[in-house]
Amino acid sequence: MKKNYMKKFSTYACLAAMATAAIFATSCENDNINPYDYTAGGSNNNTNQGSTEVVKTQLAEYPVGSLVWTKDTTLTESVKIPEGTSLYIEPGVTVTCKSGTQVPIEIVVLGNLYCMGTKDKPVAIVSDTRKANDWGGIICGFKCEEVVLSHTEVAYAGATPTESSLSYQNALFKTPIDGGVPAFHFCNVNGKFAMANCYFHDIQNDATYFTGGQGVIYNSLFANTGNAADGGEAINVKAGCKLDVANNVIYDACTNAFKLSNSGNSETIPLTQITVYNNTMVNCGWRRTKNKKGGSIWLEKASAPVFVNNLVYDCRYGMKQPKKDGANLKDACVAPNYYYASTQTGVDQMSKTADLIIWNDNDIKSQVPGQLNPLFKAFTQNPAMNINCEVDDASKGAPLPYDRNWNFNVQAGSPALSGGKADIARIFECGLAFFGMKRIQFANSANDQNYYFTAPAPSTRFGAQL
């Protein structure tokens, strides 16, 4: 994504720092339960080691070692969840990160995190001023075992850490970082995470960044990711991962919707296995002043994904790879996908002769502007749209701000409703189990939440259907 992104990790340094880093506190409002009410005992109320007994709320009973946030909470300093401790955020809770602090707010998860939102009562982690770059992000450590983000909104993140930041003190990120930390980062090769029915938006840099872990990402929306100066990917994947990514909509990712790489591969960090299907990408790649990397999908460093049945709409380029250290296309499956362009520039920049393009005859692509329109149910394209604009200015062609009234499902009769690959095997056919969720005893079975998360079954249509 960005030149020398500085996301270089040292396992040794991380382990050493986790033993010595200080624990920061939070400030709570509106008669909230204080996150530090449940401690490991003793008189120090900031030990933040989780409960020594079960924790009971109106919703459920939580296991020993839990922290539970039941009401809206404002963070005025960063919070760290230590190893062996699980933070549960109950449905409907809004966590507001205060902006303008000397050290940007971060949620550093060395233990486990469960955001237990529902369709009617989502969890939200946002900022007080509702502006990108207001706070850092959810940064997970090398021993973080489980993270669940279910029906969770994460917004206005991506601030740059300082040497006083928890991510720096725990050797998870260096400082300064070109463009700030991602909104969500996971790095434990042996850990698990689920992102289901989430809404990530107005992120200063990458929305997500994965350098290890088993995960599923589905039924989620990523909107307005990155900035003209530093770019930003919606989903940025390095070595050490096993992922199913399906049925997501990505709108306005500055550099790429997907950047897939095996950077970081070693004797202890295996090559990534990833299956990406039935996703929709709209208006991505519009900025890239430093170089012409990406545009919608970027594959590098022997990445060999299954990447099929996806819909790419008015993005800057088609699927690309660098001249050196490119994709492992021999072991990959990167077609069919559906590429639509409303302009001649768009047609040219995803054509067979486009620079660095990964061409496949099985793809479906506009040959002239406007051909094969997938017919979204509700979407307004910027009349001044310029996929090469390279500025954060809608009047000069940048994407319009995301509108929650838009609907990227396709209409009846759309040419994108059929023609996709039928025999797609998910990596986690039976889903991933999260035992921190299984251990919850809900007071009412009507509120019970499943502890298995499974990406939806593949469809022969192109794109997502949310």
C-alpha positions in Angstrom: 0.0 0.0 0.0 2.2 2.8 1.2 5.9 3.1 0.8 7.7 1.6 3.8 4.4 1.4 5.8 6.5 0.8 8.9 4.2 -2.0 10.0 7.2 -4.2 11.0 6.8 -6.3 14.0 9.2 -8.0 16.3 7.9 -11.0 18.1 10.7 -10.9 20.7 10.2 -7.2 21.3 6.5 -7.7 21.6 6.7 -10.4 24.2 9.2 -8.3 26.2 7.1 -5.2 26.0 3.9 -7.0 27.0 5.5 -7.8 30.4 6.4 -4.2 31.2 3.9 -1.9 29.4 1.7 0.3 31.6 -2.0 -0.1 31.8 -4.1 2.9 30.9 -7.5 3.7 32.4 -10.8 4.9 30.9 -13.3 7.5 31.9 -17.0 6.6 31.9 -20.1 8.7 31.6 -23.9 8.4 32.0 -23.9 6.3 35.1 -22.0 3.5 33.3 -20.5 0.5 34.8 -16.8 1.3 35.1 -14.7 -1.1 33.0 -12.4 -1.6 35.9 -15.1 -2.6 38.4 -14.0 -6.2 37.8 -10.4 -6.5 38.9 -8.1 -9.3 39.9 -8.5 -8.4 43.6 -6.7 -6.1 45.9 -7.2 -2.4 46.4 -5.8 -1.3 43.0 -8.9 -0.6 40.9 -6.9 -0.2 37.7 -5.3 -3.7 37.5 -7.8 -4.5 34.7 -7.2 -8.2 35.0 -10.8 -9.2 34.7 -13.1 -10.7 37.4 -12.2 -13.3 39.9 -15.8 -14.5 39.9 -18.6 -14.7 37.3 -20.0 -11.4 36.2 -23.8 -11.0 36.0 -25.7 -8.4 34.1 -29.3 -8.1 33.0 -28.3 -9.7 29.7 -26.1 -12.6 30.8 -23.6 -14.2 33.1 -20.0 -14.0 32.0 -17.1 -16.3 32.9 -14.3 -15.5 35.4 -11.7 -13.2 33.9 -14.3 -10.9 32.2 -14.7 -7.2 31.8 -18.2 -6.2 30.8 -19.3 -2.9 29.4 -23.1 -2.6 29.6 -23.6 1.1 28.9 -22.3 3.9 26.8 -18.6 4.6 27.6 -16.3 7.5 26.8 -12.6 6.7 26.6 -10.3 9.6 27.5 -7.2 7.5 27.5 -6.2 4.3 25.8 -7.3 0.9 27.2 -5.4 -2.3 27.3 -7.0 -5.7 27.7 -4.3 -8.0 29.2 -3.6 -11.6 28.4 -6.1 -13.9 30.0 -8.8 -11.2 30.2 -11.8 -10.9 27.9 -13.7 -7.7 27.3 -17.4 -8.1 26.4 -19.3 -5.1 25.0 -23.0 -5.7 25.2 -25.6 -4.9 22.5 -26.4 -1.3 21.9 -23.3 0.1 23.7 -21.5 3.1 22.1 -17.9 3.6 22.9 -16.8 7.2 22.2 -13.1 7.9 21.8 -12.2 11.4 22.8 -10.3 13.2 20.1 -7.6 15.8 20.5 -5.8 13.9 23.3 -2.0 14.2 23.5 -1.8 10.4 22.8 -4.4 9.2 20.4 -6.9 6.7 22.0 -6.3 3.0 21.2 -7.9 -0.2 22.3 -5.1 -2.7 22.5 -6.2 -6.3 22.9 -3.7 -8.7 24.3 -6.5 -10.9 25.7 -9.9 -11.2 23.9 -12.6 -8.9 22.7 -16.2 -9.6 21.9 -18.4 -6.8 20.5 -21.8 -8.4 20.8 -23.9 -6.2 18.6 -27.2 -7.2 17.1 -29.1 -6.0 14.1 -31.4 -3.9 16.3 -28.7 -3.0 18.9 -25.4 -2.6 17.2 -22.2 -1.8 19.0 -20.4 1.4 17.9 -16.8 2.5 18.5 -16.6 6.1 17.2 -15.2 9.5 18.2 -16.7 12.6 19.7 -16.2 14.9 16.7 -17.0 12.3 14.1 -13.9 13.0 11.9 -11.4 10.6 10.4 -8.1 10.4 12.3 -9.7 11.2 15.7 -8.4 8.0 17.4 -6.2 5.1 16.6 -7.9 1.7 16.3 -8.4 -1.7 17.7 -4.9 -3.2 17.8 -4.5 -6.9 18.8 -1.4 -8.5 20.2 0.6 -11.5 19.3 -1.2 -13.6 21.9 -4.7 -12.3 21.4 -6.8 -15.5 20.9 -10.2 -14.4 19.9 -11.9 -11.2 18.6 -15.6 -11.0 17.5 -16.9 -7.9 15.9 -20.6 -8.6 15.3 -23.0 -5.9 14.1 -20.3 -3.4 15.0 -19.6 0.1 13.7 -16.0 1.3 13.7 -15.4 4.8 12.5 -13.1 7.9 12.5 -10.0 5.8 13.3 -6.5 5.8 11.9 -4.5 8.3 14.0 -0.7 8.1 14.2 0.7 6.6 17.4 3.4 8.2 19.5 6.1 6.6 21.7 3.6 6.9 24.5 0.9 4.9 22.6 0.1 1.4 23.8 0.6 0.0 20.4 4.2 1.3 20.4 4.9 0.3 24.0 3.7 -3.2 23.2 5.9 -3.4 20.1 2.9 -3.7 17.8 3.6 -0.6 15.7 6.6 1.7 15.2 6.3 5.4 15.2 5.9 7.5 13.2 3.7 5.5 10.8 3.0 6.8 7.3 -0.7 7.5 7.5 -1.6 6.1 11.0 -2.6 2.7 12.4 -5.4 0.6 10.9 -8.9 0.7 12.4 -8.6 -3.1 13.1 -5.3 -5.1 13.2 -4.9 -8.8 14.0 -1.5 -10.6 14.0 -1.7 -13.9 16.0 -1.2 -16.7 13.5 -2.9 -19.1 15.9 -5.7 -16.7 16.9 -9.2 -16.3 15.5 -11.4 -13.3 14.5 -14.8 -12.8 13.0 -16.2 -9.6 11.4 -19.8 -10.1 10.7 -22.4 -7.4 9.7 -20.0 -4.6 10.5 -19.8 -1.0 9.2 -16.3 0.5 8.9 -16.2 4.1 7.6 -14.3 7.3 7.5 -11.0 5.7 8.3 -7.8 7.7 7.9 -5.7 4.8 6.7 -6.3 1.1 6.2 -9.7 -0.2 7.6 -8.2 -3.6 8.3 -4.7 -5.0 8.4 -3.9 -8.7 9.0 -0.5 -10.3 9.6 -1.7 -13.6 10.9 -4.9 -15.3 12.1 -7.8 -17.4 11.1 -10.8 -15.3 10.2 -14.1 -14.8 8.5 -15.2 -11.4 7.1 -18.7 -11.2 5.7 -21.9 -9.2 5.3 -20.0 -6.0 6.1 -19.6 -2.5 4.6 -16.4 -0.6 4.2 -16.8 3.1 3.2 -14.5 6.1 2.7 -11.2 4.4 3.6 -7.9 6.3 3.3 -6.8 9.8 2.2 -5.1 11.4 -0.7 -1.8 11.8 0.9 -1.3 8.3 2.2 -3.9 6.1 0.6 -5.6 3.2 2.3 -6.8 -0.3 1.7 -10.1 -1.7 3.0 -8.7 -5.2 3.5 -4.9 -5.6 3.6 -3.6 -9.1 4.1 -0.1 -10.4 4.6 1.3 -13.9 5.3 0.1 -16.0 8.2 -3.6 -15.9 7.5 -6.5 -18.2 6.7 -9.5 -16.2 5.6 -12.9 -16.4 4.1 -14.0 -13.0 2.8 -17.5 -12.9 1.3 -20.6 -10.8 0.6 -19.0 -7.4 1.6 -19.4 -4.0 -0.1 -16.3 -1.8 -0.3 -16.9 1.8 -1.4 -14.2 4.4 -1.9 -11.0 2.7 -0.8 -8.4 5.2 -1.8 -5.8 2.7 -3.0 -7.3 -0.8 -3.1 -10.3 -2.6 -2.0 -8.0 -5.7 -1.5 -4.3 -5.8 -1.1 -3.2 -9.5 -0.8 0.4 -10.4 -0.1 2.6 -13.0 1.4 5.0 -10.4 2.9 6.3 -11.7 6.2 6.4 -15.4 5.3 8.9 -17.3 7.3 9.5 -20.7 9.0 7.0 -19.7 11.7 4.6 -17.6 9.6 3.0 -19.7 6.8 1.8 -18.6 3.4 -1.7 -17.1 3.5 -4.7 -19.1 2.3 -7.6 -16.8 1.4 -10.9 -17.3 -0.4 -12.6 -14.0 -1.6 -16.0 -14.3 -3.3 -19.2 -12.4 -3.9 -17.9 -9.0 -2.9 -18.7 -5.6 -4.5 -16.1 -2.9 -5.0 -17.2 0.6 -6.1 -15.0 3.7 -6.8 -11.8 2.4 -5.5 -8.2 3.3 -6.3 -9.0 6.9 -7.3 -5.9 8.3 -5.5 -2.4 7.3 -5.9 0.0 10.2 -6.5 3.2 8.4 -5.4 2.9 5.5 -7.8 0.3 3.6 -9.7 0.0 0.7 -7.4 -3.4 -0.9 -7.1 -6.7 0.5 -8.2 -9.1 -2.2 -7.1 -7.2 -5.4 -6.3 -3.5 -5.7 -5.9 -1.7 -9.1 -5.6 2.0 -9.4 -4.7 4.7 -11.6 -3.1 3.4 -15.0 -4.3 -0.2 -14.4 -3.1 -2.3 -17.2 -4.5 -5.9 -16.4 -3.6 -9.2 -17.8 -4.7 -10.7 -14.6 -5.9 -13.9 -15.1 -7.9 -17.5 -13.9 -8.4 -16.6 -10.4 -7.3 -18.0 -7.2 -8.9 -15.8 -4.2 -9.6 -17.5 -1.0 -10.5 -15.8 2.2 -11.8 -12.5 1.5 -10.1 -9.3 2.9 -11.3 -7.7 -0.3 -12.6 -8.5 -3.9 -12.9 -6.6 -6.6 -10.9 -2.9 -5.8 -10.9 0.5 -7.1 -9.7 4.0 -5.5 -9.6 6.6 -6.2 -12.2 8.7 -8.1 -9.6 7.5 -10.2 -6.7 4.1 -10.6 -8.2 1.3 -13.1 -7.6 1.5 -16.9 -7.7 -1.0 -17.2 -10.5 -0.2 -20.9 -11.1 -1.8 -21.8 -7.8 -4.3 -19.0 -7.7 -7.9 -18.9 -9.1 -8.6 -15.3 -10.0 -11.5 -15.6 -12.5 -14.3 -15.1 -13.2 -14.9 -11.6 -11.9 -17.2 -8.8 -13.2 -15.6 -5.4 -14.2 -17.8 -2.5 -15.1 -16.6 0.9 -16.4 -18.8 3.9 -17.2 -16.0 5.8 -18.9 -13.5 5.2 -21.7 -10.6 5.7 -19.2 -12.1 3.0 -17.0 -12.4 0.6 -20.0 -8.8 1.3 -21.0 -7.3 0.9 -17.6 -8.7 -2.6 -17.1 -8.0 -3.8 -20.6 -5.6 -6.5 -21.6 -2.9 -3.9 -22.6 -3.1 -1.9 -19.3 0.1 -1.7 -17.4 0.6 -4.5 -14.8 -2.9 -5.9 -15.4 -3.7 -9.5 -14.5 -5.7 -10.6 -17.5 -8.0 -13.6 -17.7 -10.3 -14.4 -20.6 -12.9 -15.7 -18.2 -13.6 -12.3 -16.7 -16.6 -10.3 -17.7 -15.6 -6.7 -18.6 -17.0 -3.6 -20.2 -15.6 -3.2 -23.7 -17.2 0.2 -24.2 -18.3 2.7 -21.6 -21.5 1.8 -19.9 -21.7 -1.8 -21.3 -22.8 -4.5 -18.8 -24.1 -2.1 -16.2 -24.9 -4.3 -13.2 -27.9 -2.1 -12.3 -27.6 -1.3 -8.6 -30.9 -0.8 -6.9 -30.0 2.7 -5.6 -26.7 4.5 -6.3 -25.7 8.0 -7.4 -22.4 8.3 -9.1 -20.5 11.6 -8.9 -21.3 13.4 -12.2 -17.8 14.7 -12.2 -16.3 11.2 -11.5 -12.7 10.9 -12.4 -11.0 7.7 -11.5 -7.6 9.3 -11.9 -8.4 12.4 -9.8 -5.8 11.9 -7.0 -7.4 14.5 -4.8 -9.9 14.5 -1.9 -12.3 16.7 -3.7 -15.6 15.5 -5.1 -15.8 18.6 -7.4 -12.6 17.3 -9.1 -13.8 13.8 -9.5 -13.3 12.1 -6.1 -16.1 9.8 -4.9 -19.1 11.3 -3.2 -19.4 10.7 0.6 -21.1 7.4 1.3 -24.9 7.6 1.5 -26.6 5.1 3.8 -29.7 5.2 1.4 -27.7 3.6 -1.4 -28.3 0.0 -2.2 -25.6 -2.0 -4.0 -27.8 -5.1 -4.5 -28.5 -5.5 -8.2 -31.9 -5.3 -9.8 -33.9 -8.1 -11.4 -32.6 -8.6 -14.9 -29.1 -7.5 -14.1 -26.4 -9.2 -16.2 -24.4 -9.7 -13.0 -27.0 -12.2 -11.5 -25.4 -15.2 -13.2 -22.3 -16.5 -14.8 -20.1 -16.9 -11.7 -18.1 -19.9 -10.6 -20.2 -22.6 -8.9 -17.6 -24.8 -7.3 -16.1 -22.5 -4.6 -14.8 -24.2 -1.5 -14.7 -22.1 1.7 -11.7 -22.5 3.9 -14.0 -22.8 6.9 -17.0 -24.7 5.6 -18.4 -25.2 9.1 -17.3 -21.8 10.3 -15.1 -20.8 13.3 -16.1 -21.4 16.9 -15.4 -18.7 19.5 -15.3 -20.2 22.9 -15.4 -16.9 24.8 -18.9 -16.5 23.3 -19.9 -20.1 24.1 -19.1 -19.6 27.8 -21.7 -16.8 28.1 -24.9 -17.9 29.9 -27.7 -15.7 28.6 -30.5 -14.9 31.0 -33.1 -15.2 28.2 -32.8 -17.6 25.4 -34.3 -15.0 23.1 -31.1 -13.0 23.5 -28.7 -15.9 22.9 -26.0 -15.4 20.4 -24.4 -18.0 18.2 -20.7 -18.7 18.9 -20.1 -20.0 15.4 -19.4 -17.6 12.6 -19.6 -18.9 9.0 -19.2 -17.0 5.7 -22.3 -17.3 3.6 -22.5 -20.0 0.9 -21.0 -18.9 -2.4 -23.4 -17.8 -5.1 -23.0 -17.8 -8.9 -24.1 -14.1 -9.0 -21.4 -11.5 -9.1 -21.0 -9.2 -6.1 -22.6 -8.9 -2.7 -26.2 -8.9 -1.6 -26.6 -7.2 1.8 
